[in-house]
Amino acid sequence: MSKISWLSILVACAFVAGCNKEGGGTIKVGEFASLTGKEATFGMSSHEGTQLAIEELNKTGGVLGKQLELLIEDDLSKPVNRPRS
């Protein structure tokens, strides 16, 4: 995905997350990626792109005046429908 596409996705997620009525100083954005296991090469490059996009957005004032906070979950390169042990 291009850098513009990632930024568009992050901004859309942040906008939806920022629509809640709670004040809070940050907007939490979740990432579910393959950071370990056989798909880790792709997952890590995606993760680095996501981190870069969030850093760039935060440097320019965040979204809706709030900083973004990245919450990371490693899917261990396992299929989503398989229970984790």
C-alpha positions as CSV (number, residue, x, y, z in Angstrom):
1,M,0.0,0.0,0.0
2,S,1.3,3.5,-0.7
3,K,2.1,6.0,2.0
4,I,-0.9,8.1,1.1
5,S,-3.2,5.0,1.5
6,W,-1.8,4.3,4.9
7,L,-2.3,7.9,6.0
8,S,-5.9,7.9,4.7
9,I,-6.6,4.7,6.7
10,L,-5.1,6.1,9.8
11,V,-6.9,9.4,9.5
12,A,-10.2,7.7,8.9
13,C,-9.7,5.4,12.0
14,A,-8.6,8.3,14.1
15,F,-11.6,10.3,13.1
16,V,-14.0,7.5,14.0
17,A,-12.2,6.9,17.3
18,G,-12.2,10.6,18.0
19,C,-16.0,10.9,17.7
20,N,-16.6,9.5,21.2
21,K,-17.8,11.8,23.9
22,E,-15.0,11.1,26.3
23,G,-12.4,13.8,26.5
24,G,-9.0,12.0,26.7
25,G,-5.8,13.4,25.4
26,T,-5.0,10.8,22.8
27,I,-6.8,8.9,20.1
28,K,-5.9,5.2,20.3
29,V,-5.3,3.4,16.9
30,G,-5.0,-0.4,16.9
31,E,-2.7,-2.4,14.7
32,F,-3.1,-6.2,14.3
33,A,0.0,-7.4,12.4
34,S,2.3,-10.4,11.8
35,L,5.3,-9.2,13.8
36,T,6.6,-12.8,14.4
37,G,6.4,-16.0,12.6
38,K,6.6,-16.8,8.8
39,E,4.8,-13.6,7.7
40,A,7.0,-11.3,9.9
41,T,8.9,-9.8,7.0
42,F,5.7,-8.3,5.6
43,G,4.3,-7.5,9.0
44,M,7.3,-5.6,10.2
45,S,7.5,-3.5,7.1
46,S,3.8,-2.7,7.5
47,H,4.3,-2.0,11.2
48,E,7.2,0.4,10.5
49,G,5.0,2.2,7.9
50,T,2.2,2.5,10.4
51,Q,4.6,3.9,13.1
52,L,6.0,6.4,10.6
53,A,2.6,7.6,9.6
54,I,1.5,8.1,13.2
55,E,4.8,9.9,14.1
56,E,4.3,12.2,11.1
57,L,0.7,12.9,12.0
58,N,1.6,13.6,15.6
59,K,4.4,16.0,14.6
60,T,1.9,18.1,12.7
61,G,-0.5,18.4,15.6
62,G,-2.3,15.0,15.5
63,V,-5.9,14.6,14.5
64,L,-8.7,16.8,15.8
65,G,-6.0,18.4,18.1
66,K,-5.2,15.1,19.7
67,Q,-2.1,12.9,19.5
68,L,-2.4,9.4,18.2
69,E,-1.4,6.4,20.3
70,L,-0.6,3.1,18.5
71,L,-1.8,-0.1,20.2
72,I,0.0,-3.1,18.8
73,E,-1.1,-6.7,18.7
74,D,1.0,-9.5,17.1
75,D,-1.0,-12.1,15.4
76,L,2.0,-14.5,15.4
77,S,1.4,-15.1,11.6
78,K,-1.5,-17.4,12.5
79,P,-4.8,-17.5,10.7
80,V,-7.4,-15.3,12.5
81,N,-9.9,-18.1,12.9
82,R,-7.5,-20.4,14.7
83,P,-7.6,-20.1,18.5
84,R,-4.3,-19.0,20.1
85,S,-2.7,-21.1,22.8
